[in-house]
Amino acid sequence: MGKAFKQHFTSNFEIEALEMQITPITIKFHELIGLEARIVKSSDPKLKNLSGTVVDETKNILKLYIEDKIKIVPKANSSFIFKLPDGAKVRIHGSLLVGRPEDRLGKFK
């Protein structure tokens, strides 16, 4: 490979990698599985202030692994604080997360 091609390829790869990072601005477009989450508001008072790891996501719910159990949390009636891979924390209302990640991307364009 030529030097110019390598520089072009490396440069484009680095840009794409940066574009795929989860940030407070882009979180609503990403799959949430694997992120740590705390429920800060919920229509179910039993769920408020629980923390765990997102293990599954559907259109309307998040499944959190909390204290050796899976808790089902409706997105629309909840607010969450997510810990991002870089350690940043972001608070987001669940209504912004309703829908599958691939569908949410089109919803917010």
N, C-alpha and C positions, 0 to 999 in steps of 0.2 A: 504494500500500500504506500501511496505517496504521502509525503509529509502534510501537504495541504488537505488531503482527504482525512487523515487522522485528526488534524486539528478541527476540521469541520464536524466530523463524527463525534469527537469528544465534546466539543462545544454544544452541539445539539443534544447530546445525551444528558449533559449536566443541566441544561435548561429544562428538559422534560422531567428530570428527577426533581428539580425545584418546584415545578408546577404541580407535581403529585403529592407534595408534602401536605399534611393536615395542619392547618393554621386556624386561629379563631375566625378568620373570614371564610375559609373554605370548608369548615367542618360539616356544614349542612349538605355538601355534595359527596361526602365520603361515607364509606361503610364504617360502622362504629364498632364492629366486633373486635375485641381485644383491648378496647380502651377502658380505663377505670372511670366509673361514674358515681356520682352522689345525687340522690334525688332530693332536691331542695324544696319542691312544691309538688303536691299530688292531690287529686280528688279523693284518694284513699289515705286517711291519716296514718294508717299502719305502715305505709311505704315511705313517708317523709323522713329524711335524714339517713336513710339506709345507703350504704356504699357497697359497690361490688364491681365485677368485671362483666362487660357486655359479652355474652356468649352466643347470642343469636339476635337477629333483627328481622321483623316482617314489616309490612306496610304500616301497621298501626301499633305495634308493640316492640318493646325491647325486652329481652330476657337477660337478667342479671344474675350472676353467680354470687350469692351472698351467704356467708356462714354455712357452707356445705349444702345449700339449697338453691334452686332456680326460682327466682321471683319474676313474675310477669308484670310488666309496667306499661300501662297505656301511654303512648307518646303525647297525644293531644291534650291531656289533662295534667301534664306534669312539666316541671322545669328541672333541668339537670346541670350539674357542673361536671365537665369531662376533663380528665387529665390527658393532655396530648403527649405524643412520644417525646417531644423536646422538654417536657416538664411543665409547660404552660397550662394554665387552667382557664376554661372558657365556660361561661354560663349561657345556656340557650333554652328557649321555650320549646317544648316538645312538638308544638304545632308546626314549627319550621322543619321538623324531621319526619313528618308524616309522609309516607310513600317509601318505596324501595330506593336505595341510593341512585340507581341508574335512572329512575323516574324523576327524582328530585333535581337532577342536573338540568333537565329540560324545563322544569317548573320555575326555576330561578334565573333563567337566561335573560 
